[in-house]
Amino acid sequence: MPKHGKRYREVSNLVSRQELYEPDEAIELLKKTASAKFDETVEVAVKLGVDPRHADQQVRGTVVLPNGTGKTRRVLVFAKGDKAKEAEEAGADFVGAEDLVEKIQGGWLDFDVAIATPDMMGLVGRLGRILGPRGLMPNPKAGTVTMDIARAVKEVKAGKIEFRVDKTAIIHAPIGKASFEASKLKENFQALMDALLRAKPATAKGQYLKSVSLATTMGPGIRVNPLRVVK
């Protein structure tokens, strides 16, 4: 195990590994543990009571964080004609069709989210091996394959994030930056929790939210009482 630095050990002493904190307490504590020289991202990790090996227990979805993520996301749109114009007017960073496919095949990946109109998916499908493993492939379930291009672009720019359960039944998601006011982090945290509860599969049995923890990029994990995040 790598040894942690002095700063990490100091902030770790503020956090009890045994205690389950109230969401408000956890966020106040989290702000005290952010001690890096850059504005750390605040991450949430949620262990779910599902078996991701079963298709009917997959948990995925999207949520627009009310206060954004604190990060400017570069949006690429595959579209032609009026839809391309719509994307540009909505604030997309890159808009195109065959030209963008060629560029990406050549190794260019300087964007964070890809959106496509349905008619472009035959073309975009050629990029499956490149975009798929990086989580960048447009997908109808995530709202990134749509005819409502303007709305999709604006939502991403406003702070829309995608969440998806991994093989170990854990969801990882960013909810802002350590510099955010505690109240804004709490609103974003609650928005994510509400979205996770709405995404609960009908086949999930027993306790759905098994554990919830918050951490900054360089800080220790802070355990949140999962029973206190349900409104």
Number of C-alpha atoms within 10 A of each C-alpha: 3 4 7 8 8 9 14 17 13 12 17 16 11 14 19 12 12 8 11 19 20 15 22 14 13 23 24 15 19 23 21 14 25 25 18 14 6 12 16 19 21 27 19 23 17 23 19 22 18 25 19 17 12 9 8 13 19 20 23 18 17 17 20 19 24 18 19 22 24 18 12 12 17 17 22 24 28 28 24 18 8 9 19 22 16 19 29 19 12 17 16 25 14 17 23 18 16 14 11 17 17 13 11 15 15 9 9 11 14 11 13 14 19 23 30 31 21 17 14 17 18 9 12 21 15 13 17 14 11 16 18 12 9 11 14 18 22 25 16 12 12 19 19 23 23 19 16 15 26 19 15 24 27 17 18 25 22 19 21 19 21 18 18 17 20 16 11 12 19 20 19 17 18 24 29 27 23 26 15 18 13 18 13 17 26 20 15 23 24 19 17 24 21 15 16 23 14 11 15 18 16 8 11 15 10 9 12 17 20 16 18 24 21 25 25 24 18 16 22 21 22 28 24 23 19 21 14 11 16 11 7
